[in-house]
């Protein structure tokens, strides 16, 4: 049987000087369980055996294939020296990788990477590399010329082999292809290593226990954060925020460069956030430490923000959780308790209350962008459903109501009508001007269908 593989190998090595790894890589998708280096060494060994067998049948001539005496193939030198004692290793560099894939060089790169990350706290890693386009093009050209169908990418081999050597030196650190803590990027020809510390993503929930605190830090509208008389030279519209209470202790503990606060929606600045709290993800960029005591951090935050903000951490997550929170926040149902004030006394009996509740419960509310946010929101009509509307307490000029509705519904406008921009509204149904004077978010549900608190009234 004529050997397709050996015929290809022989044609290739007659023209190019190739190291073991680069030779084996051209057939990398044939026969699993071997490294490309061992695969290339096996191919050279078969050729060397063919050379010796042929020479014994005729007369010995020193092999003309330089790759059989390459610096990474000592078996070849020892075999040839049996018949040609003066033979020496061929010191030429590999025509494909320029010797960058020699095992000794890969080992040195792995050691450098480990030394570079010595002071970092990480549990997972990934290796990447940058090869010059000319080197990649040359290998593609060789494969095309010799019709090599089973090759592997040089970058894939480099990443795998260096990664194996890093993990051998850091056995407790795992490879993670999706969301590694650290990425080592090797610029091969430039001989540089970049260590990228991926963000630390922390999932949690917060409660806001006092009014007048925004969720996020607001820059002063006058100076845009530089400091002026309007903001008392702090650069901020409000001196406190949920984001700052939560992020500052964590940023310090992680020794990160900066932080971002990703909330699952946000409540109005004058609203409380109660119940089990609002989900959020805190993103810490370039953290030097990842093994944090989240229970201790929560205690520090709750003490610093006592009576204002409470936080509970659920652990480390990944960026997909941010997308999930942002996507769901626009539709997930929320539970609210609102205190309502009327312009004139409203005196209706319990039967009429029940009718009123039924007129809003289960109804689709059409809302044009409210006047109060029109300066920063697109002017359009939004349709959202009220799943529950219940009057909990009523006085002639003040009611307390409990509302469950789809995310994105403007609750204040559901009550006031917003000069007819929201329909139907409580003011419209009662024919009395009404407005919210206190609003509490009682629950953020997992979805618009997950109303486990529907038949209960959450308490503070």
N, C-alpha and C positions, 0 to 999 in steps of 0.2 A: 504494500500500500504506500503510495507516494504521500509524503508528509507535507500538507499545506502549510502548517506552522513553520516547520524548519526551512522550507523553501522561502517563505517570507522573511524569516530571521536572517538567513544567509544573504539574501539580496540587500537587506537593510544594512548589515554589518560590513558588506563589501564596500559601501560608499561612506558610511558614517562611523565615527568613534563614539560609542554610546555606553553609558554606565548601566549597572544592573537595574536600577529602579526605572530608568527611562525605557530600557528594553522591555522589561516586564510590564510596564504600563501600557504599551502598545497592544498587549493581549490581556489587559486587566479584567475584562469581562468573560474570560475563559477560565474555568476551574477555580472555584471558591476555596477559601481556607488558606490562601497563600498571600504574603505581602508581594508587592510588585518587585521588591528587591530580590526576594527568594525565587520568584517566578523568572526574573531575568537571569539569575545565577543558574537556575536549572536549564534554561535554554542554552546558555553559553557552555554548560557542562556537557550537554548532548553533542553540541558542535565539536567540542574538544575531544570527546570520545570518538566521534566520526573521523577527526583529523588523525588521531593516534592509530585507529584501525586501518585507515587507508595507507598511512605511512609504513606500517608494519608489512603490508602486502606489497608495497613497491619499495620506495626508499624515503628516509626521513628528510623532510624539508621544513624549515622553521615556518610556523603558521603566518599567513599574511594578514589575518584579521586582527587588527590592533586591539579590538575590544576584548579579545581573549587574554590580553595582558594588561587590562585596565587596572588602575590603582585600587579599585574596590573589589578585585577578583584575584586573590592570592592563590587560589587553587590552580588557576591558569598558569601562573608563573612557576609554581612548584612542578607542575606536570611537564611543562616545556623544558624546564631546566634539567630534567632527567636525560634529555637528549641534546640539549643546547645549554650547557652550564653558564655560558656568558650572557644569557638572556636577562633582561631587566624589565621592570614594570614600565609601561607606557604612561608618562606623566601628563599626556595631553588631557585637556578638559573635555567633558562630555559635550558633544555637538548640539545637544538639545537643551539641557538644563544648566550648562556651564558649571557643573559640579555643585549646584545649590541643593541638590537632593541627596548628596552623599550622607550616609548615616552620621558621620562624625560632625558634619555641619548642622544637621537637624538637632542633634543632641545639644550642641552649644547654644542654638537658638532657644531651645526649651529651657535650658538653665538660665539664660538671660531673662526670659519671660517670667520665670518663677522668682528670680531675684528682684525684678522690677515691681512685682506685685506683693512683695514681702510684707508690707505694712497694711495691705488692704484686707478687709474682712469680706470674704465672698464664699459662696457654697457651690456655685455653678459657673461654668465658663464655656467659651467657644473660641475657635481659632479662625481667622480670616487672613487673606494674603493678597498682595498686589504684585503681579509679575508684569514686566514690560510687554507691550503689545507685540513687539518684534519677536520675542521668544514664543509667544502663543501662536503667532502666525506661522513661524517656522515649523512648529510641530504639526499644525494643521496641513501645511504644504507637504510634509513628509508622509503623513497618513494618506493624503490624496494621491501622491505619486506612487506609493507602494500598495494602494488599495487595502489599507489596514482598517478592518471593520470593528474591532473589539477593544478599542482603546478607551482609556479613562482620562479625565481632565488632569493636567499637571497640578492645578490649584486644589482639586479634591484630594489628590494624594498628599500634597504638602500639608494641607490642613489636618488631615487624618494622622499622618505620621508625627507631626509636631505635637498634636493634641494627645496622642498616646504617650509621648515622652513627658509632657507636662503632667498628665494624670499619674504616671508612674512615680513622679516626685511629690505629688500632692494626692495621695490615694483617697483622702476624704472628700475631695472636690470632684463634682460630677460634670459631665458634658451635658449641656442643654441647648438644643437646636432652636428652640422657640423663644425663650425669654431668659437668656443667661444673665447672671449678675455682672460678669466681666467679659469683654471681648478683646482678645489679643490680635491685633492686625499687624502683619509683618510686611514691610516694604522690602522685598527680597534683595533687589539689586542695590538699593540705597542703604541697606543694612540698618534699618530703623524699625523699632517696635513701638506701636501706639497701644496704650492700655485704656480702653474705654469703659468707664464705670456706668453701667446702665442704671436708670432711676430705680429707687426703692419705692414701691407702690404699697400703701398701707390702707386697708379697708377699716372703716369705723362708722359710728353714728354719733350725732351730737344733739343735745337739747339746748334750746335758748330760753333762759328763764326770766329774762328782763327785756323790756322794749327799748327801742332806740339804738340797737346794735345791729349793724349790717352783717351779712354772712361773709362778705369779702372786703378786703381793704379798698377804700375809695380814695383816689387822689383828689386833692383840692381842685375844684372846677376853675378857680382863678389862676393858680400858679402851675397846675398840672404836676404837682408833686415836688416842686423845687423849694417851696416855703415862702409864705407871704403873711401879711397882717391878718388876712381873712382866716387863715388856718392856724394862726399863732405860730407860724414858721415850722409847723410839723409836716406840711405837705399833704395832710390828710383831711378829708371832710369830717370824718368821725375818728375819735382817738382810739376806739376799740373796735374789734371785729372778731367774729367767730374764727375766721381764718388765722388771725394773729395769735389768739389764745392757744389754738391747736398746734400751729406749725412751728412756732419759735422754739419750744422745748425739744420737739422732735428733730428739727434741723440742727440744733446744737448737739444733741446726743449722737446723731448720725454723722456729724462733721461734714455735712453736705454743703454744696455751693449755693443752692437756692431751693425754693419750694413752690408748688402750685396746689391749689385747693380745688378739687372737683366735686361739687355737690350734686345730689340728685334733685335738681330744681333748687329753688330758694323761696323763703318766705319774705313778706314785706318787712321793712325795717321796724315797723311798729307792731309786728305780730310775734307771738311766742311760738316756739317749736317744742311741743311736749310729747306725751305718749312714749313710744320706744325710740323716738329720735329720727333724724333725717340721715339717710346713708350718705357717705362721702368717701372719696379716695384722696389721700394726701400723697403727693408725689415729691420725693426728695431727689434732686439731681446731684450726680457725682458724689454719692455717699462713700465715706471711708469706712464706715461701720454699718453693718446690717443686722447683727445679732443684738437687737434691742429688747429691753424689758418693757413691753407695752403696758403691762399692768402698773408698773411704777410710773411710767410716763403719763398714763391717764390720771393717776393720783396727783402728780405734780400739776397737770393742767387744771384739774378740778379744784385744787387748792388755790391756784393763782386766779382762777376765774370764779371763785366761790359766789354763788347767788346769781351768776350771770350766764355761765355756760357749763355744761357737763358733757363729757365725752367718754365713749367706750370704744376700744379698739378690738377688731375681730381678727387681725392678723395680716400677713403679707398676701398681696394679690398681684395681678398683672394688668397691663394696659387695656386688655379686653374688657375689664370690669368698668373702666371709665366710659368706654363706648356704650356698654350696657346701661349704666346709670343715666347717661345723657339721653339715650334713645328712649328708655322707659319713662323718664321723668315727665316727658311731655304728654303721656297718656295714663300713667299710673294714677289710680284714685287716691284722693286725699280726704281725710276727715277733719272738719273744722268746727270750732265752737265760736259763735259770733254774738257779741252784745250789740243790740240794735236800739237806736234812739229814733223816735218819731217826732215830727213837727207838732202834732196834735194828738190828743189821747185816742187810743184805739181800744174800743171796748166791744169784744165779740165773744160769744159763748164757745164752749168746748166743741160743740157740733160744727160750728163754722171754722174753728181751728183745724179740725180733722179734714174738712173739705179743702181748706187752704193747703194743708200738707199734701193732700193727694194731687192738687193742681200743680205742684212742683216736683214731687217725687216721681222719678221715672221719665221726666220730661227732657227734651232736647232744648237747650238754651242757645239762642243765636246772639252773638256778641260782636259788635263792631269794636275795633281797637279802642280801649278806653281813653278818654281825654287825658287822664293823668299820665299815661305812658306813650301817648301819640308821638312825642318828640323823639322816641328811641325805638319804636316798634312800627312795623309795616302796617299801613291802614288797610285792614281786610276784615272779613266777617269769619269768626270762628264758631263752630258748633260743638258744644260739649253737653254731656248728659249729667243730670242730677240723679244720683241713685237713691238718695234719702234726704228728706227735709223734715225736721221735727222741732216743734216748739217745746223747749224744756221748761221755760219760766216766762210768765207774762205779767207785766204791770201796764197800766194804761199808756205810759209813754216810753216803756223800755221792755224789750224782749231779749231772751237768750235762746238761740237756736243752734241745733246741731245739724251739720250738713256733710254728706259724703258725695263727692262729685269726681268726674274725670279730671286728670291733670290738665292744666291749661285754662280751666274756667276761672274767670275773675270773680271772686266771691263778693267783694265789696260792691261790684256793679250788679251782681245778681240781686242784691238788696236794694240799691238805690235806683237802678234803671239807667243811670248815667245819661240823663236827658234823652231817654228813648233809644239809646244805642244798644241796650240789652233788652231782649224780649224772649219770654216774659220775665218779669221781675216782681219782687215782693211789693215794691211801691206801686207798681201798675195794678196788681191784683187787689191791693187794699185801698187804692186811690188816696194814699197818704204818703208824703215824702218821708223816706226812711234812710238812715245811713248807719254804717258800722262804726262804733266808737271803740271797740276792742275786738281783736281777732286772734284766736289761738289755733295753730295747726296741731291737731290731736293725734294724727296718725298718717304715715306715708305707707300705703299698702304696696305689696310686691307687684301687683298688676291691677288693671281696672276690673278684673273678675275676682280677685282675691280679697273679699270683703269679710274677713273672719270676725271683724268687730262690728259688723253691720247691725246686729241686734243688741249691742251693748253700748253704753255711753262711757268712753274712756274718761278717766278722771286724772286730774293733775297729780 
